[in-house]
Structures are given as C-alpha cells and as structure tokens.
Amino acid sequence: MRVQIHYFLFAFVIFFSSLFGQSHFISISIGLESTPTGNDAFFPYRQIKRPQLALALSGGGARGLAHIGVLKVLERHGIPVDAIAGTSMGAVIGALAAVGYSAGQIDSIAHTIDWNEIIKDAPPRKQLFLGQKEQKSKALFQIRFEKLSLDFQPAYTAGQKMSTVLTEILLKSPCPFASDFYHLSIPLKIIASDLLTGTKVVLSQGSLVDACRASMAIPLLFTPLEIEGKLLVDGGLVDNVPVREAKRMDADIVLAVDVSSKLRPRNALKAPWEIADQVTTIMQQDNIQEQLREADIVIQPPMEGISNMDFDRMDEIIAIGEQYAEAVVDRIEALLSKSQESPEETTKWYPIDRVHFSGFSFLSPESLATHFAFSKNQFTFSEISWLGKSLYQTGHFENIRLQLDTLRHILFIQVKENPKINHIQFQGNTVFPDSVLRQCLTTKEGSVLNFQTGRQDVKNIMSLYHKAGYVLASIQKTEIIDSTLIIHLDEGKISKIAFQGLQRTKPFVVQREILLKSGDILRADLLQQSLENLYSTEYFESVRYRVLSQEQTHTLLFIFKEKGFTLFRAGLHHDNQRKLQTFMEWIEENVFGIGLEGNVTGKWGARDRKLNGGFRANQIFKTLITAQMQWSLGSEDFTYYESFNRKGEYRIGSAKWEALIGQQMRRFGTLSLQFARENLSLRPLHGTAPSKEHFSIFTIKIKSEVDTRDRLPFPNSGKYHILEYETAGKFLGSRISYTKLSSSMESFYPLRYGFVFRPRIFWGTADLAAPFPKQYHLGGMDTFMGLPEDAMVGRQFIVCSGEVRYTLPYPKWFKHYVHLRYDLGSMWIKYSHIRAKDFKHGIGFLFSIQTPLGPIQSGMGWMSDGKKEFYFSAGYRF
C-alpha cells in the first residue's frame, strides 16, 4: 500500500507540472528492456539494453583452434558475447562456449582430445567382451554385405569416435540441458549442408552433439549424418563464415573470425578428403569474401604453412588467435560503447543538490548510499542514467524511475522493490535433501529477492546436480505464495526409453546394454557407458541419442544405424617357423537379430590345414552368460627336436567338436566350462619322430581368462592372465585318462620416455598319462629366445620372462619398436626335482613395425646352451 501511495504522488507531481506548463521536470531512462527476458534467476527480470555482439566462427580444421585464442581475449577484456554462429570447427568451439565453458576450459579440453585418433571408430578394446577381443587384429581386409549386396562405406569413418568425444564433453558442461540452442548460456546456430539438395541447413535445436558432428562431416572423411530426412555434411560447403546468420540473431555488432583453409599445394593433395577440401575451398572463396564485407570487424589470422590437420601445433595456433584478437579489441570496445544519445545528453550539465528516494518498503536508502556518494554536483544526462543503472544492477529492484527537477536541482528516484520472502521451499527433489540444497543458496529467508544473487543460486544448484552427473536437472519454475519462495525442481526422470533404426536387431539385444531404465533419473556416466556398450556390440555403424522433453516428461531416444551383418574377411601371415599361412572367414554377426554369431573359417599354409565353424553368443538374453558350440577338422605339421637339434617331421590330425558355457566377468574376462570330443592322430612324416598313434578323448576343461590389454599387438598397459584345468577319463568315454593344469600371467607397465615393461611367468604340469599331442611345447619368438618353435616338449615346464620395449620417435608414419627380452626356464618330460642347473637362459632383441597390413617383426635370440635363432614374422597372427 505504501509503495502504491508513493507511485501515486510521483505521478501526481508530474501530471500537475504538465498541467500548468511546467517544463523543469525531466524523465531519465535507465534503458531497461521492455519485457522481462532474464530466465536464469528465481524470477524474471529485465535486462539493461546494450549493443549485442555476435561471433561468426569459420571452419578450418586445426586452424579453427585460433577461435579459442579469440575467446580468451574477449574474456580477458570483459567483452560479453551474446550470440554465436559457427561452421565446422567453429561450430564445435562455439558450442563449448555456448554451454558455459570458459575460454581457459576450452583450451584445456582441446589439449585433452587426441585429434589424430578422432577418425578411428573402432570401440576401445576394454569395451569388448573376451570373445570379441580374440577375433580382433587378424584380418588383412574385410568386406561387408547387406542382403548379399556389398555394403560400402561412403567415407573413411562413420564419426562415432567424434560423437563419443563430443558427448562426453557436452554432458559435463556447466549449462543446463537445452534442446533449443537459443536457451543455452549463449544462443547458438550451427551450419551444415544438405547433401541431397545442396542447400544450407541452420541447426538451432535438437541434439547439440549431432549438430556439431554434422557440421564437421568433411566429405569422404566422415559419413553424412541423417537428421529429419536430410543428409548433413560439413557446413563449410555452403557457408564457411556465417556472418549473415550471426546478424539474424538480433546482433548489433558481428565479429567474424575467418580461418578458412587456403588452397593446398600439389604435394598436399593425396588423400580423397584433401581433394574434397580443396574443391570446397575453391567453391567458397567468393561467398566468404561477400560475407566478410558484411561483418563489422574481421579477424583473419595469417596461418601460412599451417594445414587443417596440424593439431600438433595447437599452442601456436591458439596464440596466433590471441595476437590478432588483441589487435582489434579497441575497435570492438568502441563499437560497444558507441553512444545512442544526442550530443546534448552527453555534454549538457545539470546541477543536483539533493536526491529524494521513494518506494522503499523493506530496504532503506541509506544501505545504498555508496552509489550516491557524489564528489561533484553537476552531471550529464548520461551520467544520471548510469547512476540509475548502477542502482538497478544491485539486483534488489523490479524497476527504477528517475525524474530530475531542474528548477530545484532535485533528483527523484522512485523504486519498485522485488518481493520479500520469509520462507524457501523445494519441491520435486529426491536426489538431494532440502538441507543440501539450502547450502547452495545465498538468498536468505526474510530478505528481499535479488536477481543477482538469484542467478548465482541457480548456478550453484545446477552445478551441484551436474557435478553429480544429473545433466537433465533444471528448475522447472518458481513461484511466490504468501511470501514463500517455492522452487520446483525437475531432476530429469526418464519417462520412457525408445529406439529408432532397429531393423533386424531385437530390442532386448540393445536393452541389456543400457544401464538406465524408465523411472531412473538420467545420469551422464550411465548414459555415456550405455552408448559405449551399444557401439561395442559391433552391430551398428553409429549410435546416437536424443532427449525429447515436454514439461517434466523426458523420453530417452536411442538412434541406431545398423551395419551389414554378413562379413567376409581374409588374412596372410608369414614367419620362418610356420612359413606362409592364409585364412578366409565367413561370418554372420547377428543371426536372427538375437546377437548370435555364426562363422566358417578356413586356414591353409605350408604346414597348416584347418576348417572350423560354429556359433557363439557373448550374452544369452539379458544375462552375462556366454555360450559357444564349435567344430573343427584339420592337421598341422611340426618339427621334432632332440637336444634342440632337428631330427624329423610329424603331423597331428584332429577332428573335434566342443561346447562351452561361461560367465562373463564384466568385459575383462570369462570363467568357462568346456566339454569336447576329439579324435587325434599322430603320424611321422620323415626322420626321427614320435611313434604313430590314434585315439579318441572326451575332455572337460575349466578355464579362467582375464584380458585387460589396451590394444594388440604391442600393448601399452593391461594384464593377460589364464588359469586352465583339463581332464580326460575313461568314465567320460575316453580311451586315455590324464590331467593338466597350467597358468600364464603377464602385465604391461608404461614407463617414461616411451618405454614399456612386460614381466611374464607361465607354467604347466601334466600327469605321466598325458599323450604326446597333449604335452606342452616351448620355443620360438613368443615363448623362449634362442630356440626354434616347439624345440622343447614335455609334461612340466616353467618360464619367467622380462621384456623392455621402446617406441622409436621417428619416423612418425608408422610405429617402430625395439624389444629386449630375457627368458629363464626349463622343461621336464617327467616329474623330477627342480635343480638350478636344469634352467636355461635366453636373451634376444626384436625390431617391430606396426603397418596397415599388420605387424612386421625380426630379431635374433641366443640361448645359454650356445643355440641361436633368427626370427621373422609378417602379418597378423590367426
């Protein structure tokens, strides 16, 4: 009531003065927006008008990292960015700024990304089940089929790795989730090109990850991304410096940053995507110049000699961006501070002897006295307006009106306070109790609401949820009822999980990989892990997600693009022990769409002939139980040694079927039980060799296998452990009874300066009834240096080994390694006391190259008995 009376008296004075022709009252505006636009506090508030600055960030690959330097300079000088339009790399950097990352944080993020690995889509080895790991790294090439038609990839990579990296970064962002890019911390537009129509597509809503991925889809390097019927590729094809789109975002000033690629020299036109990039650059030259002419300020850092793939020059590129942004700071600040007022408003002086306040109900003018501690008594119109703006920026007021009595030299300040709250309540919170949420508040009960502290309180609450991974959490609404501030929270509960793009794969196959269910509150870590699990099934070319929100209803939609499930692959391997080998394999990866794999594999070589096939399920329904049925038929030739000297050749033939059931130990191992029926034959070929024999056995094998190695070949970290027990008995229908127990343990420890240390111990024991084909074999590059393959055969053995591997820094196009290994061990034909003199020493070195066709290794080994052996191996082992 008191406030209304003050406003009435204030209006009456103005009306009375006007009625009698008085002209000594001047109304002074503080320049507030006409309607409340602030939506980041507990109540809507009006913002002070100022010129709006928009950025137009171009594409340019690695050159686009210069945008980080520009953002650093703007942040350092306190220049606010009100909108961003970005293309390709400009879209990615712009998106990171739009979701609330600071320039320094974006710099750190850019340094954590392995840009050279972002085009490699293979799922991390740690995400694969053991059966999948065993199939990897043995094919020289592979061809996919979809319904007996070749399934060609339209580009080098499907871009899943890029999507995974963007998802991880954006899910951790400070900004609340928003499917409308205009509701991010900074409004954002992302530019892409529609491959079907050749037109520009402006993305301003939907999945921010998909928008960035589409804008970065360089033709022939990344596959197009399908969104709402459009095939989207690199926005640089149609609009590489989106100045016009930035202008359309209600911008008063547009700062364009152009780091577009220049025309490549002849020697830089090798890969198909490099040629495509050259064509794009040629097509865009005229359009870029037209757009730059429409910008208010243009930054074009000279980057001669820096290509769009020079990510290893990141610091240099960012520094260049900073340098050239600093050069235009004065021009930016001049445009932002350019006065819209008349010369009279900035040059005519008005004396003020007294300030009269009205409208205060809860606050006192004395508490704001510091804003009006004048050191002079004459002010311009713009200075008086600034005083009002300063008062409004305290955050306590809904509105402020200024009236100057030029006759009596009195400044009248009429305020309308924000409401006072006596109580604060939370509704909708289940993750954090009220007591924890109250700790985020600087707004206190019994105080006047303040939009400045309210903004900070909202940030604190959202930060609490986001740091805990609840990325959909938001403040749905706030209301004030009877002086009580009620804060309604939407914590992001999933109402429904839906799938799109499943044509052959059954829903339960993907459901078992998803760690979230309807009714759960969405957590970033579980969503990220679910996406990685789904892609690691290797049934999909890409896996994406969207959150479809309507009020407090959130549908988590997974979008799949299935691969062709029929696969043919082949490989070659040669070494000086087994000679030339080849294999061919036909695989049906997703039989009946239930995650069952069927395969037929043939292996041929100078000393190997084998055909096998079967079915395998990494998971049965929604359990972690694995099952496998296999059959095999073939023979292998071996050299027979006595006292490490070659004596003859023999052949072992086998016809076998086996069934296995096991329990997956998450994704790092399996505990399995195997039943096998095998017909074995041993036949001497020439020279001295074991006696001819033929027998049938039925075996039971219990096996524990753990594999956490990060890659093959040449792991940098991880462990590989096997513990195996095998038995055959007449009670199982075997003609021979025996028992075997063996173990192998090795680890890989990365050291400094490119060194990796690999300790290993492996041993085995079998009873005296174990037939020759079931005894243990030692020797060769993999098991004992200085000996040829299979030079030692027996029933008991133990080997301790230590290897140091060094990665050579040059040349960089292939990985080169030098290995030094020491082996200590022995083999016994029958039980005996272990004596120190029985142990043999082996030492050797290897030189290895990792090539696209597989690893190539050569080296030399020496044994303590004076034996030495040269080793050579080329191609993946199978």
N, C-alpha and C positions, 0 to 999 in steps of 0.2 A: 504494500500500500504506500509506504514511504517513497519507494522508487517511482511509482506512478505519479505521485504528487510532484516530485522533482521534475519529471518529464513534462508535466502539465504546465508548471510555472515557467520552465525553459521555453516551451512552445509559445506560451502567452506573451513572454517578453519579445520574442521575435515577431509575433503577429502584431502586437501593439506598436512596435517600432515601425513596421512596414506600413501600418495604417496611417500613421501621422507623418509619413515621408522621411522617417529617419533612415540614414544610409551609413551610420557609423558601426553597424554590426556586419562582420564578415564571417561566413561559414568556411571552415577549412577542412578539407577531406584528408583522411589518412590513407586512402587508396585501398580499401578492402574489396575483395571480390564481392559481387552482388549476392551470391548464394554460397552457403557453406560447401566447401569442397574437401576439406581435410577429413579423411576417414581412418586415420591411424591413431586416434585417441579414444577416450571413453565416450566422447560426444562429438558431433560435427562442429567444425569451427570454420571461420572464414580466413582466408589467407591474404596477405598483403600483395597487391599487384606488383609485378616486376617483369622486366623483359625475360622471355623464355628462351633458353639456349638448348638447341638440339644438335646432336652429333650425327654425322653421316660417315660411317666407318666402312672402308672398302675391303674387298678381298685381296688376297696376295700371298696366301700360304704363310710361310715363316716370316715373310716381310710384315705380315699383319700383326706380329708381336710388337711392332712400333706403337700400336694403339695403346698398349699398357703404359708406355712412356708418356703419351699424351694425357692419359687419365691421371697419372702421377702428378703431372704439372698442374692440372686443373684442381686437383685435390689439395695440393700444397698451397695454392693461392686462394683457396676458399671459393672457387668459382663453381656454382651449382650446375649440374647437368639435369635438364628437365625432360629430355626425350632422346632416344637413340634409334636410329635406323641402321641396320648392318647387313652386310653381304659376306657370305663365306666365313673366313677367319674373323672379319669384322662382326659377323653375327655372333660368333662364339664369345669373343671378348666383350661385346656389347651385352650379351645375355648374362655373363658373370657379373658385370657392373649392375645390370638391372635387377638381379636377385639379391643385391645388397653386399656383395663382396667389395672390399676396399681395393684401391689400386695395388697396394702392397700385397694384399692377399692374392690377388690375381697373378701378380708376379711370382709368388711362391707356388701357386697351383701350376702355372706354366712350366716351372722348373721341375715339378714332380712328375709330369707326364713324359713318358718315353715316346716322343713323336715318331721316331723311326719304327716303333713296334705297333703303332696305332692302325696300320694297314694289315696287320696279321690277325685273322679272325679265329684261329684255332683256339678252342677253350683251354684255359690253363690246365696243365696235367693234374694238378691237385684236385680239380673238379671232376675227374673221370673215375668211374668205377674200375676195379682192377682188370676186369676183362677187356675194357676199352683201352686201358694203358698197354696191355700186352699186344694189341693189334696195331698200335701206332708205330710209326717210323720204320716201316719195312717196305713200302711201295715206292717204286721209281715214278710211276704215274698211275692215275686212276681216271675212269670215265663214268659219269653218272647217266642213268637212263630214267625217264619218266614215261611209263607205259610203253616201253620198248622204243621210245624216241630219245635221241640224245638230249640231255639236259645241260645245255651250255650256259655258263655264267656270262652275263652281259658285261662284266667288269672284273677287275683283278680281285676285288674283295667285296663282300656284302656289307661291310661297315659295322658289323656287330661290335667289334672292339671299340670303335669310336663311340657307339651308343652306350656301351658299358661304362666307359670313362666319363662321358657327359652325365650319365645317370647318377653315378657315384658323387660327382662334384655338385650337381644341382640339388640332389636330395639333402646335402649337408648345408645348403645355403641359409643365410640369416633370414631371408624373406619368407613370409608365409606362402603356402601353396596358392597358386592362382592359375586357372586355365585361360583367363583373359590377360594377355600380356600388358594391357593398359593399367592393370591393377597391381603390377609389380612395383618395387621401390622406385624404379624409373620406367615410365612407359616405353614399350619396345615394339619395333617392327623388324621382321626378318624377311629377307628377299630370297626367293627361289625361282626356278624356271620350270615351266611345264613342258616336258619333252614331247607331249602329244600335240600341243597347239603352238608351241614356240612363244608363249606369252609369259609375262611376268606374273608371279603369284606372291602376294604380300600376306605373310603369316602373322597374325596378331592374336590368335587364340588356339587352344588345343594343347598338345604336348610340346613343351619347350625343348625337350631332348630331340624329338622328331624334327622340329623346325630347324634346329641347329644342324642336325645330321643331314637334312635335305639341302640346306644352303651350302653345305660343304661337299656335296656329292659331285666331285670332279668326274666328268665323263671318262669312262674306260678304267678309272681307278676305283671308284665306288659305284655300286649298283644304284639305280634310281630308287627313290622311296615313294611308295604309293600312299597317298593321303586323299581321301574323299574322291577317288576316281582319277586323280591326277598323278602322273609320273614325274616326280620332282627331282631336279638336279641342281647343280651349282648356280646360285643366283647371279654369279658373275657373267653368265652367258647373255643376260639381258639388261642388267643394271648393277654394275660393279661399284659405283659410288652413288648411293641412293639419296641424293640431295633433295629431289622433289618429294620423296616420301617423308623425309625429315621435316620439310616445310609444312606438309599437310598435318603435322602433329601439333598444330597451334603454336608453332615456333616463331619467335620474332627474329632470332639470330640462328643461322646454320653454320656450324664449323665442320668443314669437310676434311677428312684425313684420307689422302689417296696414296696407297702403297701398292697400286696395281703392278702386276708383273710387266716388265718391259719385254720387247721381242728378244727371243733367245738366239744365241749364235748357232751356227751349223752343228758344232760339236756337242750342243746341249739338246739336240732333237733325236733322241734314241728310243725312249720308251713311248708306247702309244699314247699315254696320258700326257706326255710332254708335248707331243704333236698337237693333241686336242687343246692343251692350254695355249699353245701358240696361235691356233685358229681363233680361240676365244679372244685373245688379246687383240688380234687384228680387227675382229668384228666390233670390238667395244671402243676402239680409240676415239672415234668421232663422238659417240654418245657420252663418254667420260668427259671430254672437253666441254660439251654443251652443259652438262650438269655442274661442272666446276664453276662455270661462268655465273651460275645462279646462286652459288654459295656466298655468304658474307665474308668468310675467311677460309682460306685453303692452306692446308699443310701438306706439302709434297716432299717428304724427306728423300734426298738423293741416296740411292742404295745400289750404286754400280757394283757389280761383282757379287751381289747377294741374290741368290735364287730363292724361289718359293719353297725349296726343300732344305735350306740351310738352317735347320733348327739348332745345330751345334754352335751357331753364332748368336744365340738368343740374347745374351747380355749386351752385345754390341748393337743389336737391332733395337732393343728397348732404350738404350742410351741415345741412339740417334733420334728416336721419337721424342724423348725428353728435350733434347737440344733444340729441335725445331719447333716444339710447342712453346718453350720458353721465349722464343723469338717473337711470338705473336700474342703473348699474354697481355701486353699493354693495349693492343688493338681490341682484344676481347673485352677487357675491363672498360675501355672507353665506350664500346657499344652498349654494354650492360648498364652503364651509369649515365647514358645519354638522356638528358632531361626532356620530359614531355611538357614541361611547364613553360609559360610565357616568360619573356625576359623580365617583365615587371614583377613576377612571382619570385624570381631569384635575385633581383637587385634592389627592390624597394624595401626599405626597413620600417618596422613597426615597433614602437616602444611598448614594453609590458612592465607595469609596476606591480601588478598583483595577479595571482592565479586563484580562481574560485572553483572549487570542486562541488559536484552534486551527484547523487545517485548511489552513494555508498551506503550499504546496509550491514555488511559483515566485515568488510575491510575498512581500514582507516587511511585517509590521505597521507598521514604522517609516515606510514610504513613505506610509502612510495616517494618520500621527499628527495631521495638521492637522484631521481630522474629530473627534478626541477631545482637543483642547486645551481642557479644561474650565476655565471661570472660576468654577465653583461645584461643590459636591459633593453637591447634592441635586436630584433630578429627579422629575417626574411620570411616570406610565406612558406617557402620550402623547409626552413628550419623549424618553424612551428609545427608543420606537418610531421616532420621527423620526430619531434617530441611526442606527438600522439602515437606514432608508430612504435616508439620505444616503450611507451606505457602499455600498448596493446600486446607487445611481444613478451611482457611479463607472464601472459597466459591466463590472467585472472578474469578477463572481461569478454563478454559476448560482443559488445560494441562500445565504441568511444566516439563522441561528437565534440568537435572543437568550435567555439564561437569567440571571435575577437571583437571587443568593444574598443574601437579606435579612438573614441572620444575620451573615455575614462581610463584607457590603457589597461583593460582587464581582460584576461584570457579565461573564458568559461570552459570548463571541462566536464562534460556530462558522461558518466559511465553507466553501463549496464553490466552488473556483475554476473558471473557464472553462478549456478545454483550451489548452495551449501549442502553438503551431505553429512548426515550424522551416523550412518551405518553403511557398511560394504558387505555384500553377499555374493557368493559364487554359486552358479548353477551349472550342472552338466559335467562337473569334474569328477572323474573316477581314478585317474592315474595319480594325481597329486591331491592331498587333502588341503582344506582351506588354510591350515596353518603354514604350509609350504608356499602356497600362492601369495599369502599376505606378505611374506618376506620379499616378494618381488615389487611391492608397492612402495612408492614414496608419497602417494596420495594418502592422507590420513583422515580418519573419521573425525567429524567436527570441523572440517576445513572447507573452504571454497574450492570447487573444482578448478583445475588448472590444465589447459590443453598441452602446455609444455611438459609438465610432469606426467600428464596422462599419456603422452606419446612415449615417454621413456618407460612408463609402467607397462604399456602394451608390448614394447620391445623386450622388456625383462621377462614377461610371462611367455611370450613366443620363444624367446631364447631358451628358457627352461625346458619347454616341450621339445624344441628342435634338437637341443643337445642330447636329449634322451632318445631321439630318433622318431618322434611323433610328428612327422612332417605335414600332415593334413590338419593339425591342430590350428584353430583360429578362434577369435572372439566373434561369435555369431552376431550378437547385438548387446547393447547395454541400455538400461532404462533406469529412470529415477522415479521411484514411487514413495511418497511420504518421506522425502529426504533420505531415502535409502538407495544407494547405487547398486544395482543388480547387474552382475557381469555374467552373461550366458556364454558358456564355452562349448565349442564343437571340437571334440578331441580327435575326430576323424575315424569314427567307427565304420567298418566296411559293411555295407548293407547286402552286397551281392558280389560274387566273383563270376565273371563271364569270359567266354572265349570267342575269338574270331579267327577264321582262317584254317580251322581243323577240317581237313577233307578226308584224310584216311586215318589219322591217329585218333584213337578213342579218348574221350575226356579223362578217364581215370588215369591214363598214362601221364598226362600233364598234371592232374590234380595231386598225385603223390609227390611231385617235385616242388609243390608250392607250400611254403611254410606258414601261410596265412589262411584263414577261413572266414566265412561270413560271421559277423559279430565281433571279430577282433578289431582292435584299434591298429591302424596301419603304422608299422614301424619300418624305418628306412632300411635297417640292416636285414630284416627278414625279406623285404621286397627285393633288395639287391641280390641276396643269396638265392631267392626263388628264381630270378631272371637267369642267374648263372647256372643253376641246376637245370632249368629248362633248356638252355642252349647246349649244355653239356650232354644232353641225351643224343645230340648229333642228328636229330631228326629234322632240324629246322635251319633254314638259311638265315633267318633273323627272328628275334623275339623282342617284342616291344610291349609297352604298357601305356594305358591312359587311365586317368581317374575322372569319371563322369560324375559331377557333383550337382545336386539340386537341393538347395537349402541344406538340411543335415543328412541327406541321403547320398552315399558315396558308392558308386559301382566301380570296382577294380576290373578293368578290361585288359586281358592279355591278347595281343595280336600276333599271330604266327604266320610265317611264310614257310611252307613245307618244302623240303628238298625232294628230288627224285630218290626213291628208296632202293633202286637197283643199282648196284655198283660193280664195275669190273676194274680190277687193278692187277698190276704186274710189277715184278722187280728183278734185278740182277745183283749177284754178289760173286766176287772172286777173291780167293785167298790161296796162298801157296800150300795149304793143307787139304782143303776140300775141292780146290780147283773152281771152275766156273759152275755157278748154280743159277737157276731161274725159277720163278714161281708165277703162277697165274691163279686168280681167285675171283669167284663169282659170289656176290653177297646180296641177300635180300635183307635190308636192315630193319624193316618194320613189318613183319609178316602179320597179316590180318589187322594191322594197326594196333596191336596189343604189346608192342615193344619186344617181340620175339625176333631173333636174328637167325637166319639160315645161311649156310655157306658151303661151298665146294672148292677145295684148294688142291692144286697140283704143283708138285715140286720136282724138278728134274735137274740133273747135273752129271758130271763125270763119275761121281761116286754116290749119288743120291737119286732115288726114285720113290716118290711117295704120293699117294692120293688120299685125301681125307675130307670129311664133311660132317655136318650135324647142325644142331640147333642150340642156341644159348639165350637165356633170359637173365639180364642183370638184376631184375627185380620181378618177383611174382606178385601181381596185383599191387596192393599198396604196402607190401612188406619189404624188408631188406633181405629176404631170402632169394638166393640166386640158384639157378639150375642149368644143367648142361648135359646134352647127350651127343656123343661123337663116335665116329667110326674111322678107321684108318687102315691103309693097306700099302705095303711098300718094303723097300730094302735099302740098306746103307752099307758101303764098303769102308773097311778100316785097315790100318797098317798094324801089324803085330811086332812088338819090340821085346827084346830080351837084353837086360843090362843097358837099356837106352839105345841099343843097336837094332836097326830094321832087319827083320827076319822073314816077313811074308805078308800076305794079304788075306783077309777073310770077309765074309758078308753075313750080316744079320738081317733076316727077313721077319716081318711081323704082320699079323692080321689081328686087329684089335677093335673092340667096342668098349665104351665106358659111359658111365652115368655119374653125374656129380650133383650134389646138393650142398649148399653152403649158406653161411650167414655173412652178409657184408658188414665189415667193421667201418661204418660210415663210408667214406670214399678213399680210405687209405689202405684197405686190406680185406682179406677174406679168410674165414675159418671154414674148411670144407671137408666133406666126407665123400670119397670116390670109390666106386665099385667098377672093376674092369675084368674082362675076359680076353686073354691074349694067347695066340698061337705063335710061338717063337721058333725060329730055325737058325742054326749057325752052320755055315759051310765054308771050309778052307778054299781059297782061290789059287794060291801058289806059295811056294816056300814053306817055311815052318809057320804053323798057325794052330790055334786051338782045334780040338777034335770036333768032328761033325756031331751035331745033336739036334733033336727036335722034341718040343714038349709044349703042353698047354698048361696055363696057370690062371687061377682066379685070385685076384688081389683086392685087398681093402687098404685104402690109403687115407690117412688123416693128415691134413696139411694146413698150416697157418702161414699166410704170406702177407707181408706189410710192405708197401711201396709208397714212399713219400718223396721220391726224387722229383726235382722240379722239371727235368727235361731229359730226353735221350736223343742222341748219345751225349756224352760229356756233361753230366750233371754238375751243377754248382753247389747244390745243397740237397739235404734229404737223407733218408735211410732206406735200405732194402734188406729185409730180414725174411728168411724162410726156415721153418721147422717142419720136418716131414717124417712121418712114420708109415711104413708099408709092411704088410704081412701077407703071406700066401700059405695056405694049409690044405691038407687033404680033406679036412672036414668041409672045406669050401668047394671041393671038386677038383683041386689041383693035383697034378702028379708030383709036384715038388713043394716042399714046405720051407719057408725061410722068413727072416725078419730083418728089416733095415731101419736105421734111424740116422738122420743127417740134419745138419744145420748150416746156414750161411748167414753171416751178418756183416754188412758193410755200411759205412756212413761217408758223407761228403761234407767237408767243412770249408767254407770260403775263408781265405786269409787275405791279407793286404797285398796290394800291388799285382793283382791278377793270379794269385796262387790259390790252388785248391788242394786240400789234403784228404786222402782217401785211405783209412785203415780198413782192413778186412780180415775176418777169420772164418774159415769154413772147415767142417769136419764131417765124417761119416763112419758108421760101423755097420757091418752085416755079419750074420752068423755064417758058419762054415758051409751051410747048405745052399747059400746063395749061388746060383749058376753063373757062369762066366758072363752072359749078356746082361745080368743084373748087378755086376760088380761096378765099382767106381773107377772113373778114368781121370787122369791128371796129365797136364802138359799143354803147351801152346800159349799163345799171346795172352789169353784171358785167365789162365789158372796157374802157370808156373814158367817163369822166364828161363830161357836156355834150353828148353825141351820142345820137341815137336808135339803136335796134338796126340793125345792118347798114349804117350810114351810110358806112363805108369798105369797099371791096372791092379786092383786089389780089393780087399774087403774092409780094410780100415785105413783111414788117412786123416791128416790134419795139416792145414796150411795157414800160416799167418803172413799177412802181406801189408805193405805200406807203400803208398804211391803219392807223389807230388806232381801236380800238373800246373803248368804255367801257360797263360794265354799271351801269345805274342802280340804286341801292339800294332805291328804292321805286317803285311798290308791289310787294309780295312775291309776290302770287298768280301773276303771270306775269313772265318775264324780259323786261326792257326794255333796249335798247341804243341808243347813239348812235355813228355811224361818221363819221369824217372821212378822205377819201381824196384822194390826188394821183396823177395819171397823166401820164406823159411818153412820147410815142411817135409813130410815123408809119407810113404805108402807101405802098407803091410798086406801080404797075401793071407796071413792067418794071424790069430791072436798071438801076441808076444809082448814082452816087457818093452816099454818105450825107453830107448837109450839115446843119449845126446849124439852119439856117433851115427845114428840112423838118419839124422836130419840132413837134408840137402839145402844148399843156398842157391838162390837165383837172383840175378840182377840184370836190369836191362833198361833201354830207353826206347821211346817211340816218338815219332813225329806225325801229327794228325792234322788233317784239313777237313773242315765241315763245308761241303759244297751242296748246291741244289740237287745233285744227283746222289747224295749220300756221303758218308764219311770215307776218307782215304787215310790209311794208316800204314806206316812202315817203320821198322826198327830192328834192333838186334838185342839178343839175350845171351847171357853166359851163366852156366851152372857150375857148382863147386867141383863136380867130377870132371871138369875140363870140357864139357859139352857146350856148344854154342849153336844158335839157331837164328836165321834171318826170318823176319816176319813181314808179310804184306797182305793187306786186306783193302778191298774197294767195294763200296756199296753198302746198303742196309742189310743187316742180318735177318734171316727169317727161318 
